[in-house]
Amino acid sequence: MKILVVDDERDVQTLFEQRFRKSIRANEAEFAFAFSGEDALKYLGQHDHEAVLILSDINMPGMSGLELLKKIKQHYHSPPPVVMMITAYGDAENYNTAIRLGADDFLTKPVDFTLLKQKLKLS
């Protein structure tokens, strides 16, 4: 499973690589990282249909995760990637907007990696 993680905090790369080390070694998961919404769109344009799951932070400078979500849902249809939004703020407004724009799931920071692995069916 190819997973694109989009977050302006660069330390998330190390965190995800540590938490999913076993799945990465077993070739159950492969991660790519983008540190802005703009970088994520560039990656998706260069790696057509590779990312089956996108985990995106909502609050980022420049293009927000919600803007990114809207663009992904408008331009990537076949196969449509699963998009999970991640935010430090579990407020109803962000949640409702993300769901309205087509988010498949919603996670809050700090990410519960045990729960995320269960959702992804990874060890």
C-alpha positions in Angstrom: 0.0 0.0 0.0 1.4 3.4 -1.0 0.7 6.1 1.5 1.3 9.8 1.0 1.7 11.8 4.2 1.2 15.5 3.8 2.3 17.7 6.8 4.3 20.9 7.1 6.0 19.5 10.2 9.0 17.6 8.8 9.5 15.4 11.9 6.4 13.4 10.9 8.5 11.6 8.4 10.7 10.1 11.1 7.7 9.4 13.3 5.8 7.5 10.6 9.0 5.6 9.5 9.6 4.5 13.1 6.0 3.6 13.9 5.5 1.6 10.6 9.0 0.1 10.5 7.7 -3.5 10.6 5.1 -2.9 7.9 7.7 -1.1 5.7 10.2 -4.0 6.1 7.5 -6.5 5.2 6.6 -4.4 2.1 3.0 -4.0 3.4 3.4 -0.2 3.3 5.4 2.3 1.4 5.5 5.9 2.4 6.1 9.1 0.5 6.1 12.5 2.2 5.1 16.0 1.1 5.6 19.0 3.3 2.9 21.3 1.8 -0.3 21.0 -0.2 1.5 22.2 -3.3 4.2 19.6 -2.9 1.5 16.9 -2.5 -0.2 17.9 -5.8 3.2 18.0 -7.5 3.9 14.4 -6.2 0.5 13.2 -7.3 1.0 14.6 -10.8 4.3 12.9 -11.1 3.2 9.5 -9.6 -0.1 8.9 -11.2 -2.4 6.5 -9.2 0.5 5.3 -6.9 -0.9 6.7 -3.7 -3.9 4.7 -2.6 -4.1 6.5 0.8 -3.4 10.1 1.6 -3.0 11.3 5.2 -3.1 15.1 5.2 -2.8 17.7 7.9 -5.5 20.3 7.8 -3.6 23.3 9.1 -0.6 24.1 6.9 0.8 27.4 5.6 -0.1 28.1 1.9 -2.6 25.5 0.7 -4.5 24.1 3.6 -5.3 20.4 3.8 -9.0 21.2 3.1 -8.0 23.0 -0.1 -5.8 20.0 -1.0 -8.7 17.6 -0.3 -10.9 19.5 -2.6 -8.4 19.4 -5.4 -7.7 15.7 -5.0 -11.4 14.9 -5.0 -11.9 17.0 -8.2 -8.9 15.7 -10.2 -8.2 12.1 -9.0 -11.1 9.8 -9.8 -9.8 6.5 -11.1 -9.0 4.9 -8.8 -9.9 7.5 -6.1 -7.4 7.7 -3.3 -8.7 7.3 0.3 -8.0 10.6 2.1 -7.8 10.8 5.9 -7.5 14.3 7.3 -5.4 14.9 10.4 -5.7 17.9 12.7 -4.6 19.1 16.1 -8.1 20.6 16.4 -11.0 18.2 16.7 -13.5 21.0 16.1 -16.8 20.4 14.4 -16.3 23.0 11.7 -13.1 21.4 10.3 -14.7 17.9 10.6 -17.9 18.9 8.8 -16.0 20.7 6.1 -13.6 17.8 5.6 -16.6 15.3 5.3 -18.5 17.6 3.0 -15.4 17.8 0.7 -15.1 14.0 0.6 -12.7 13.0 3.3 -12.9 9.3 4.0 -11.8 9.6 7.7 -10.7 12.1 10.3 -7.9 11.7 12.8 -6.7 14.1 15.6 -3.2 14.8 16.7 -1.3 13.3 18.3 -2.0 10.5 16.0 -3.0 7.2 17.7 -0.8 4.9 15.6 -2.4 1.8 17.0 -5.8 2.9 15.8 -4.3 4.0 12.5 -2.7 0.6 11.9 -6.0 -1.1 12.7 -7.8 1.1 10.2 -5.2 0.3 7.6 -5.1 -3.4 8.6 -1.3 -3.2 9.1 0.8 -4.8 11.8 
